[in-house]
Amino acid sequence: MTTANDMNHPRPVLAVAVGIIGMGDMGKLYARRIAAAGWRVNACDRADKYEALKEEFAEIENVHVYPNGHLVSRQSDYIIYSVEAELIDAVVAQYGPSTKLGAIVGGQTSCKAPEIAAFERHLPPDVEIISCHSLHGPNVDARGQPLVLIKHRASDASFALVTQILSCFESKFVHLSAEEHDRITADTQAVTHAAFLSMGSAWTANHQFPWEETRWSGGIENVKINVTLRIYSNKWHVYAGLAILNPAAQRQIRQYAESVTELFKLILQGSRDEFTQRITTAGKFVFGGQEGKDLLLKDDLLEQFSLSGVPKAERKPNSHLSLLAMVDCWHKCGIVPYDHMICSTPLFRLWLGATEYLFRQPELLNDCIRFALDDEGFRSDDLEFTFAARGWSEAVSFKDFNGYRMRFEKPQQYFAPRFPEAIKLGNDMIKKILNRTRELESR
């Protein structure tokens, strides 16, 4: 794995045109940033979106909207497919044969195995393949965030051109193979998403707005709530493709559901010694190399981002089953999350910070274990969370995109009124955690 930072913006090669097929949120982000850097952008989406897309970009210089991918492919030198992972094969099959002679093609999907397979299956042999993946959402500042580059089939000159084009994001380049990308994104994203999706499903099933409850107020609860709402404010396919099409992700999500279930059974059985030993062993495996290092999240940072007005004195403890199961899952899968910080997403850094906050403060962890075993105040909530985790795992295991979508959209509708506020707080939280990460890395 190699990394590079390129904060310079070389003058664009004026004869080079960048094509973007798929103008969802990330496609539009790429179009605007690349065009603003001086490159010509040829863009398209589905035919029924042509007029609206043309109107949206009418005032933006350098962005030229076309009715279909054939017109984009035949005149673009570097073409980026920015479509859902489950649709990549069909879209490349449709437009790949129209690719300009000697062009470079890549994709922006979160799962590279089906993407690369589609390129090899449907692109002419003279076409070079260089894929990418920005490891952040469309509402996150790209500066300093990881941007994966995958040189699958290309010359050094073509790779240098793609690097030059994408340098406008001021992101941190990470050079990986497609296989490395999928393994690392599974390690850093798949289970993270499953945990937050399960929280949202459980809160919806219990008809709870967690920021209105004293039991979910302050500290790491702010991370749970804000990130859960942030995920549900996005489109379902952003998470479905990564979870369902990545075999490593499927295994990890299944293990997370098993960890949740097994830990909850130990709580119900009152198996104090076994429960404590399992949590302690997992914590040592994950956090054993962090002694003496500063916490990623601290109280003064966490308290800034609350959707709740509940005073600190009125807050109640929490069993934190979602966090305990996360560390147990990492242990069972042999994952040390710090190994992948170089290409971690903002959400992963927040989630890692929350688990670290709990596990690296012995008094807090002991209180959590004691509360989980001795206080029944969270049993019904933990039961719904267990149901939710197993439900998400089944949807992924069955490769059921429609079931995934239906499971996603119910909480999405339930929490929709608070999305604007949560996104604003989430952006501020992500900015602070990025600054905190940079601060720790510079020491």
N, C-alpha and C positions, 0 to 999 in steps of 0.2 A: 504494500500500500504506500503511495506517495502523495504528498499534498503540496499545493502551491498557492500562493496568494498573488493576484494580479490586480493591483489597484490603479494601474495606468490604463488609459484608453487610447490605443493607437488609432490613427486615422483610418476609417473604414475603406476597404477596397470597393470603390464605387460601383464596379461592374458586377459585384456579388449581390445576389438577392436571396433573402431568407424566406422560406415558405413555412407556414404554420397551418396544419390541417387539424381542426378542432379548436374552436374558440370558446371554450368554457372559461372558468375563472383563471386558471393557470395559463391557458393559451392567450388570453387577453393581456395578462401580466407580461408575458414574454413579448407579445407584439408591441406593446407600448414601450417597454424598456429598450428593446432592440432598435425600434424605429427612432426613439429619442437619441440613441447613440449614433445615428446617421445612416443606418443600413436601410435598404429598401425591404419592406415586408409584404409578401403576398399571403393573404389569409383567406380561409373559408371555414364554414361549418355546414350543417345540414342545409339542404335547399330551402326548407321552410323558414330558416333563420336569415336568409340572404339579405332581404330588404332591411330588416331591423339592424342587422350587423353593419350594413353599409351606411345606414344613417348614424349609428353610434360612432363610427370611425371617420365620418365625413370631414371633420375638422382636424384630424390628426395627420400631419405630414408624414409621408413615407409609408403609410399603411394603405394597401390596396386590397379591397375585398372582392372576391370572386365567387361565382355561384357554386363551384364544386372543386374537388381536389385534383381533377385532371388538369384544370387550368393553372392551378398552383404548382403541381408537380412538374409540368413540362417546361416551366420558365424559371424555376428556382434552383439555386446552386447548393443550398443546405436546407433540407426539408425536415421539419420536426412534426411528428405525429403526436398530438396532445389530446388523446381520446381515452375513454375508459379502457382499462386493461382487458375486460372481457370482450370488447369490440375490436381490439387491435388487429386480429387476424382478418376479419371481414373487411375492415377499412383499408388495410394495406393490400389485400387481394383486389379491391376495387380500383385503387388509385396507383398502386405500385408500378404496374406496367407503363404508366405515362411518365415515369420519372425521367428527368432530363439526362441525357448521356453524360456519364462521368460525374454525376452529382453525388453529394453526401446526404445520407438519410439517417435520422435518429428518432428516438421516441422519448416521451416525458412520463411514461407510466411508472407506477411504483413497484411493479413486478416485471423483471427483465426477461425471464425465461420465455414466456409466450411472445413477448415483443421481438426478441432476437430470432425466435423460430419463425415468426411471421415474415420478418425481413428476409431471412435466408430462403424462405419458401416462395415469396412472391416478387422480390426485386430482381431486376436484370443483373447479370454477373459483373457488369462494369461499374455498378454503384457501390460506393464506399459506405460503411456503417459506423457511425459514432453516436452513441446514445448519451443521454444525460438525465439527471433527476435532481431537482431542487428540493432539498429536505426541509421544506417549510410550506406553509399554506399561502394562499394568495394575499392575505391581509398582513403578512409579516414582512418587515423590512429585510430584504435579501442580503444586506451588507453584513459580511462576516459569517453568514450561515453556510453550511456545507452544500456544495453543488458537485454531485458525482459526475465524472466523465468516464465513458466506457469506450475505449478504442478497440472495436471488435474486428473491423476489416477496413483498414485505411492507411494511407501514407503519412509520414511525419508532417509533410506540408499541409495536408488536409486537417490533421489534428491541430496543428498550429492555427489554422484559419478558424476552426470552431472555437478554440480557446480564446482567440481574439474577439470573436463575435460575442461570446458569453461573458467576457470580462466586464461588460457594462453593468452586470449585477453586483460587482464588487464582493462576490461571494468567495468562500474558501474552497478551492478546487480539491477534490479527492479523486484520485485515479484508482479505479477498481475494474475487475472483470465483471461480467454479468452475474456469474455464480457468486462471487464475493458480495456483490451488491445485494442479491436476494437473501443471502444468509444473514448479513448484517442488518438489513431492514427488518427482517423477521425478528432478530434479537432485540432491536431497539424500538420497533413500532407496533408489531402485531399484538403482543400481550398488553402493551400499554393501552392501545385502543380498546381491547376487549374489557379491560378493567373499568374504564370510564363508561363504555357502552352499558356494561352490567349495572353500574351505579344508576345511570339514567333510567334503565328499565325497572329497577327495583323501586326507585322513588316514584316513578309513574304508577306502578302497580299498587303502591301504598297511598296514592293520591297525596303526595307530599311535595311541597316546595321547600327544599332543605334549608334555604337561607332564612326561612321563617321559624325554624325549630332551634331551640337552644342546644340540642345535641349535635348540631352540625354548624357550629359557629367558631370562627377564629382559627388561627394557626394553619395547620395543614388541611383543615376542612375547606379553607378558602381555595386551596389548590384543587381539591376534589371537585368542588362546585363549579368554579370558573372554567376549568378545563373540560369538564363534562358538557357544560352548556356550549362551550366553543366547538367541541366535536359535533354536537347535534345541530349546530347552526350551519354546518357545511353540508355538502351533498353526500348521500349515502354511498355512491359508487367510489368515492375517494378512499374509503376504508374497505369496501367489499372486495375490490380487486386484489389488494395486498393480502387480505386474510384468506381468500378462497383459492387464489391461483398460485400461491407460494407454499410449496409442501412443508418447508420449515415452519412457516407461520401456522399452518394447520396443526402441526404437532405441539407447538408451544401453547396455542389457545386451548387445545384439548387438555394439556397438562395444567394450565391455570384453572380450568373448571374442576379438574380432579383435586388440585390443591385446596381450592375453596371448599369442595364437598368433604374431603377427608378432615380438614381442620374443623369444619363446623360439626361433624360427627363427634370428634374428640371433645368439643365444647359441650355437646348434648350429653355425652357419656360422663362428663366430669373427669376425664382422664388427664389430670393435672400434670403428672410427671412426663407422660408421653408427649403431651401438647407442648409443654415448656421445652423439653429436649429437642423436639423437632424444630421449633422456632429458633432456639439458640444455635443449633447446628447450622441451619440455613443462614442465619445472620453472620456467623463466623466465616462461612464460605464466601459470601458476597462482600462483606465489609472488612474482612480480616486484614487487608492491605492498606486500610485507610487510617490506622491509628496515628494520631498526632496531626492529621490534616484538618483544615477548617471545614465546617459544614457548608454545603452548597446553599442551603436555605437557613435563614436565621429569623428569630422572632420579629425583629424590627422590620424585616422585609415582608414576612407573611401577613402581619397585621394591617398592612397598607391596602390589601385587596379583598375587602369583604363586601358581599352583597347584603349582609345582615347588619342590623343595628343592635344586635343583642350585646349587652354589656359583658365584659370578660368575666365578672364575678358570677354571672348567671349561667355560664356555660357548663356543660356536663361532659364527662369522659366518654370515650368511644372504644369499642372493641377493635376497630380498624381491621376487620377481616380482609378487606380488599388489599391492604398493605402487607399484612402477614402472609397472605396467599401469594402475593407477587414475589416476595423474597424466597418463599418455599419453592415456587415454580422455577425461578432462576437457578436455585440450587439443584433441583431435580433435572433441569435441562443442561446443567453444567455451564451456565452463562455467568460471567463476571461483567456486569454492564459497563464498568469503567473502561474496559478494553475497547469499546466502540465509541467513546466520546467524540472522536475526531469526525464522525459522520452521524451524530445524533441530532434528532429534531428538537425544537424548543419544548414540545410537549413531553418528550422523553426526559429531557433534563429536569423539568419540573417534577415529573413522577419519580425519577431517581432521587431528586432532592427531598421529596416527601418521605420516601422509604428510609433514606439515610437519616433524616431528622428523627424518625421514630427509633430506628435500630441502633443508632450510635449514641443515644442518650439512655443509659441503662435504667435510670429511675422511671423514665417515661415508658420504656418497653415493659418493665416489670408491672407498672400500673395497668398497662394495656392488657397484658396477659391475665392479671388478677381480675380485671373488670370483665373480660370475656368469659372467664370461668365462673365467677361468683355473682355477677349481676345479670338478671334476665331482661334488663331494660332494652337491650338491642337484639334479643333473640328473634323477634318477628321480622325485624329489618334484615338481619343476617340470613334468615330463611329465604326472604324474597331475593336477596342478593345471590344466594346459592342457586335458586331456580333460574335467575337471569343469566348467571355465568354458564350454567349447563345449556340453557337455551341458545345462547350465542355460539357455543361450541358445536352444538348439533347443526345449526344453520351452516356453519363453516364446513363441518365434516361432510355434510350432504351436498356441498357445493351448490347450495340453493340461493341463487341471487335474488329471486323474488321473495323468498322467505326472509332473507337478510334485509331487503328493502322494507318489507312490512314491519319487521321488528324494529327497524330504525325510525320509521316515520311516525309511529305512535308517540314515543317520547318527544320527538321533534315538534310535533304539534302541541303537546302538553306544555313544553317549556318556551315556545316561541315568543311570548310576550316579553321575556327577559333577555332575549338574545342581544339587542343593541348594547345594553349596559354591560353584559358579560363579555362581549367582544372588546369593548373599550378597556375594561379592567384587565382582560386577558392580554391585550396588546401591551399594556403598561407592565404587567407581570413578566411577560416574555422579554421585554426590553431590559428590565432589571436583572433577570436571571442571566441573560446574555452578558451583560456588563459584569455580573458577579463571576461568571465562568471565565471571562477574559482576565479578571483580576486574579483569580486563583491560578490560572495557567501562567501568568507572568511572574509568579513567585518562585 
